[in-house]
Amino acid sequence: MFITDPLTILLTVVLCLILIFYNKKKTFVNLPPGPKPLPLIGNLHIINLKKPQETMMEFSKRYGSIFTLYIGPKKMVVLCGYEMVKDALINHADDFSDRPNIPIFKDILKGYGVIFSNGENWKAMRRFTLSTLRDFGMGSKIIENKINEECDFLLDKIKSYKGKPFENTMIMNGAVANIIVSILLGHRFDYQDPKFLRLMHLINESLRLLASPMVMMYNTFPMLCRWLPGGHRAVLQNSKELLDYIRETFPEHRESLDINDQRDLIETFFVKQQEEKSNNGLFFHNDNLMMLVTDLFAAGTETTSTTIRWSLLLMIKYPDIQKKVQEEIEKVIGLKQPQAEHRKMMPYTDAVIHEIQRFSNILPINLPHATTRDVTFRGYNLPKGTHVVPLLASVLREKSHFEKPDEFYPQHFLDSQGNFVKNEAFLPFSAGKRSCAGENLAKMELFLFFTRLLQNFTFHAPTEAVLDLTPASGLTTPPMPYDICALPRQ
């Protein structure tokens, strides 16, 4: 006779899940310490789901620089502080170089692209990405000129406001996005182009929702949450729309393809696709291309544009620092166009840019890693596939490396003589084999956009505006939307 009573079935399922949870927990012997989990929900009841990095920082004070959390029945090992993060990502890079299986990203990316893929596919896509970025001028005069050309468009747009207040999110997103778009698609968009605005909206909204409680629940209990309303549904729909747009650009690129002169990454990929036909399209197929372009479009836009928005907010908050940067620009560059080579002659500006990145802390929880095999690390046993989270916030705000970790203090990167000094704990781009592939491009963008903006404008808040340095919630932590006034200096 079969049991058909719904309550009995539900209780049976819950009991089975509890037994599975405890049996799995017993197999994970000698894990790092951590708060005691509850059946099914793990530690979800004691985690600030809107700002989990704050909970993790508190736990590090209690359990040390490596501890275990349970997100539902899934275990997660958190790494805190420079020494611990460096030991895992650099000293034991091969052991910590995988990505875990996260349902929302598996649904979107299917294991393709470069950010959330693993194994040989990841190696092939990362090699291709790095070589293509170099070929299209990353770190050279080619991309420097492209950035300065985009700066001209940005400056003209800001001048059009004639000193009146404006909200800068979409403008800064557009300027930065056009750099990576030119590499990926071979052209730039007008800032008011409806399609461009739509694409940036899709990315911004998805990055915000990816850190929402509902997406976290979906990643924990995908089968239960799949058909429920919530942010996960919006992320999946946004991703489909973005992928559809990228796919629609392929025919035009194929028609104009010149195997001896590729205009952009898509055409370069198509050439590799033809070369790999003999290998049955193992890596260079259209699905991988769609996911790769999506990865680079999102990553190449959000982080840098968010940092630039933080830079302007902080210059408004600290006008004396803004003035000192402008004085150094006048001394070293004058009215000439800033070039990347000027950076080494501008220690104060360089220190301010580094401090903006440190203080803004736009990726407080690094993208998750996973162990590639059974690992013994710092005396603990981490089974293959263990979900590992480097807490970058704990590195960038570590008091042993930064004198005033909770303050905006450019002297963190200056010696007593005013010379720029590196700080080993400065890891906004992460470290090791999964570090940001576009780090050099981002550094050049930050320097050129920042110096061009402060060379041409003095920024201040509208009258009676209250400046709020509280970051918004999301996968990244942008500043809250704010109005800004830009007064021409020339």
Secondary structure, DSSP 8 states (H G I E B T S, - for coil): -----HHHHHHHHHHHHHHHHHHHHHHSTT-------BTTTBTGGGS-SS-HHHHHHHHHHHH-SEEEEEETTEEEEEEESHHHHHIIIIITGGGG-B----HHHHHHHTT-SSSS--HHHHHHHHHHHHHHHHHTTTTSHHHHHHHHHHHHHHHHHHHTTTT--EE-HHHHHHHHHHHHHHHHTSS---TT-HHHHHHHHHHHHHHHHTTSHHHHHHHHSHHHHTTS-SHHHHHHHHHHHHHHHHHHTHHHHHHT--TTS--SHHHHHHHHHHHTGGGTTSS-SHHHHHHHHHHHHHHHHHHHHHHHHHHHHHHHH-HHHHHHHHHHHHHHTTTS---GGGGGG-HHHHHHHHHHHHHH-S-SS---EE-SS-EEETTEEE-TT-EEEEEHHHHHT-TTT-SSTTS--GGGGB-TTS-B---TT--TT--GGGS-TTHHHHHHHHHHHHHHHHHHEEEE--TT------B--SSS--B---EEEEEE--
